[in-house]
Amino acid sequence: MKQVPLKEFFQQVNYDWEKDVDFFKDVCSLSKTRARPVSIKDAFEDSPQEFEFTWGMEQPFIIKAFIESLEGKINYFEIGTGRGTSCMAAAGSKNINKIDSFDILEPKHKRKNVVNFKEVQASNVDILKGFASKYSDKLKSNDREDTTMGIKLHHVSEYASFINDENNRDYDVCFIDGEHENPEIILKDYLISNKVMERSNNAYIIWDDYYPDKMNVKHVVERVVEVDKREAYLVPFRGHLFGSKNRSTEKDAGVVIMKLK
């Protein structure tokens, strides 16, 4: 598969990643940090941890860059909310219209989570509220019912009713970051994405976690490219902006951008 290294990809879509550094510090602080040991002073005074980007945090920059490279108002559909990183990246895009994200966890289910390097009990709704508290006045958002910053979170039990609704066939970008091992479920995610993009003139899927030697996303993606004759290219990104002493710059793995229409 053709590969487009991250910085070359940014050049192709005319995206200046440095202008979004502060925005993505906030996004990744909410959704991509891991618990960090703290000093006695920090533990008792609840001092904020200084944020630094780490290897792999380049991913949400890709989401925003790609959305903003497309013309018109963009509807964004996601399989696999995680902690909401890509939802927030999409919400920060200047041409976003609406965002719907599905996950195996209930949106309001509180669980052990990490926000700004500290362990907390928080749901995905809680995390989005933290995002909204800082950006509700800075970003335009769709005022649909039961949304936060234009983002509507769903449980996978809602799939059938959502997909069967004729009003939900106009999504332009689908981000697939759900199942990684079971090929049948990965393929099902692809078919769901096709369904909700039926009436779009700008139909693209972004596949996360394409690896040459682990998981099964790669095998499904390559089969789809072959059978459905899809145009696709790989964007390796981990370590391309934010290095690590113990990890090299990524090659042959990353996200795949696939054109449907």
N, C-alpha and C positions, 0 to 999 in steps of 0.2 A: 504493500500500500504506500502511496505517495506520502512523504513526511514534510511538514512545514514547521520548522523550529519556532518556538514561541515568539521571539523578537521579530522574525521574518513575518509571522502571522500578523503581529501588531502593525507592521509596516503595510501589509497588504490591505488591511481594513482601516488604515489611517487612524490608529488609536494611540494616544499618548498615555501610557500606563502611569506615568509619574504624577499626572494631575489627580489621579484617584487614590493616591497612597493613603491620605488621611481618612478617606471614606472607608477603604478596605481595612485599615487598622481597626476601625470600630466594628465592622462586620466580622472580621476574624477573631477579634477579642470576644465577641458574643458567642461565636459558633465554632471556632477551630482551635481553641487552646486546650491544653491538658493541665491537670493539677500540678502545681509546682510547689516544692518545699518552701516554707516561709520562715522567717526569723521570728523569735519570740516577740520582738517589737511589732512586726507586721501582724502577727496573730492577735495581739491584744488591741492594737490601734486600728486594725482593719485598713491598713494603708494600701492604696491601689498598686498593682503590679505594673511595672513599665512594660509596654508591649513592644515586641520585636517580631517581624516576619520570620518564619522558619520554612525550611524545605517543603515544598508542596503547596504552599499557600498562594501560589500563582493561579490556581484554578478559577476562582471567582472573577479575576480580571478577564479571563477568556469569555466568560458568560456575558459580561457587560459589553466587552468589545464587539462581540459578534452581534448581539442584539442591536447595538447602535450602528452597525454597518448596514443594516437592512432599512429599506424605505417604508414609510408609513407607520401607523400605530401597530405595535406588535403584541400579540396574545401569547402568553407563555404557559406551558403545561409541564408538570414535573412528576416523575415517578421516583419516589425516594426522597422525602423531605430532609432526612438527617436532622441536623440542628438548624436548618434554614439558611445555610450559607448562600446557595444559589438563588433562593427566593429573594433574599436581600440584595444580591448583586443585580438581579433583574429589576427589582423595584427602584434601584438607583439609576437605571437606564433612562435617558431623556425621552425615548419614544415608546415606552412601555404603556400598554393599555390595561391588561388584566393578567392576573397570575393565579393559577390553580395548582396546588401541590398535594399529592397523595402519599400516604405512609402507612406502614403496618401498625404504628402506634397512634392512639387517639391524640388529637391535637392538644387536648387539655390534660393529658396524662402526665402527672408530675413524676419525675424519676431523678436518680442521681445524675447530675450534669456538671459541666464545668463552664464557668463564665469568668473571663479575665483571670484565668489560671486558678480560680478558686472553686472548690466543690460546693454545689448548691442543689437544692431540690427544685427543679424547674421543668415546666412543660415547654413545648414548642411555641405555644401561645404566649407564655411568659417571656420567652426570648424575643419574639416579635414585638411585644410591648416595649421591651428595652430599646429595640431599634427605633420604634415609633416615637419614643420619648425624646429622641435626639433629632430625628429627621422629618417628623410630621410637618414642620413648618418650612422645610427646605426642599422637599420633593413633592411633585404633583402625584396624586394617587386616585385611582378609580374609587368612587364612593359606593360600590356595591354593598349590599347588606351582608353583615357578618364577616367583614374583612378587616385586616390591619395593614395599612399602607398599600391598599389594593391587592393584598395577598389573602387568598382564601385557602385554608388548610382543610384537608379531607382525610378521613380514614378509608382504607381500601374497601371496606364494606359498602361504600357509596359508589364503587365503580359502575355497577350495572345501571343504576338510575342516571348517573352522570353521562355515560356513554350513549344511552338510549335517548337522551334528550337532544332533539334536533338543533337546539340553540348552542350546543357544545361541539360544533364541527369546524370552528374557525380559528384554531390555534396555529400559530406560525412557527414556533420553536418549541420542541419537546426535549427535555433533558432527562435521560434515562440513567438513574443511579439507584436501581432497586436490587433485584436478585443478581448475584454474580456467579453462582455455581450451577444451578439447574438450567440447562439449555431450554427446556420447555417453557419455563417461567420467563426467561429472558426474551424468548421469541414472542410470548404473549404480550410482554411490555411493548415490543415493537408493533404488534398488531393493534394494540390499544392506541398507540401514538398515531398510527395511520388513520384510525377511525376519527379521532378528534381533529385531524388536520384535513379532512376531506374537502372543505370549502376554502382552504387557504391558497393564496397565490404565491406565498413565500413559505414553503414547507421544508423545514430542516429538523433533523434529529441530532442532538449532541449526546454521544455515548461516553459515559465516564468509565474509568478503570479498564481500559484496553491494555492488557499485558501479554507479552509473548509467551510467558512461562508459568503463569498462574491464573486461576479463575477461568471461566468459560465465555466471557464477553467477547473475546477476540474471535473464537470459533463461530459464534452466532453472527457477529458483524460481517465476517468474511463470507459466510454462507448467504446472508441477505444481499450483499454486494453482488455475488455471483448469480443468484437465482432471480432477484428482482432488478438487476442491472442498475444499481444505484451508484451515483458518483459520491466518492468519499475520500477524505484525507485525514491523516493523523497529525495531531499537534502535541509533540512531547513538551512538557512544561516544567516538571519538578526539578528544581535546582537551576533553572534558567534565569531567574531573577534573584532568588534567595538561596544562597549556598549553604552547605553543611560540610564540616570537616570529615564526617564519617560517610557521606553519601556523594556520589558523583552526579554530574548533570545527566538527566534522563535521556535515553534514546530508545526507540522502538516501543515506547509505551506512552500513555497519556490519554487524551480525549480524541474521539473521532467525530468529525463533522460530516454528516451525510445529507445530501440533497434529495428530497423526494419529488419536488416540482420546480 
